[in-house]
Amino acid sequence: MRIYLAGPFFNDKQNETISRIEDEFDKHNLNYFSPRKSGGVIAHLSPEDRLKESKRIYDKNVEEMINANILFAVVDGRDTGTVYEMGYFKALADHFKYKNEKSAAEHKRYSITYTNENFGLNIMLKESVDAHVVGVGDLIKFAGLISSYWEKTGDLPPAVKDGIDWQDHMGRRQKILEQFQNFNPDVE
């Protein structure tokens, strides 16, 4: 499992949110890529250096999305870069879904959104994501479940298990994601 962490990191509040997620992922030894940590911040560069670095950063981020199974996207701030990453990742997921049904399960990609501010999702985003994590409490629960149960063999917690066959990876993952269906119709 490889996670691509998408989200804005242009001000202190956004950096705090991304840092909190990175810390939680680190705590659970999750394998993830964060553009913020990869040298992908160009705000401190001169205009000339921005032009030189933007193609390298774009290519690196695209490569990391291609190699990821999960996109974890912070929707607070409605950042256009994050929305682009969500669309690109969904296109990657759909490529395998429609190209070859037999390999779809092994190439399955999951999109998860995160908000600290109870942001809802536009219908196009809502219908393209597998889960919507709201707040730090859900973040902690999500990171714990996927680190312990996403790919490993062992019994799911009773609150999640609900009669599924433990060896059925797709069913187990779906049950985990069902814990985070926090879509708020009042703000979508």
LINVENVEN-V99518 format. One record per helix or strand. SS is the DSSP state (h for helix, s for strand). FROM is the first residue (numbers start at 1). TO is the last residue. If there is no record, write none. Layout:
SS,FROM,TO + SS,FROM,TO
This chain:
s,3,6 + h,12,27 + s,32,34 + h,47,66 + s,70,74 + h,80,99 + h,101,104 + s,110,115 + h,123,126 + s,131,134 + h,135,149 + h,158,161 + h,169,178 + s,181,181 + h,185,187
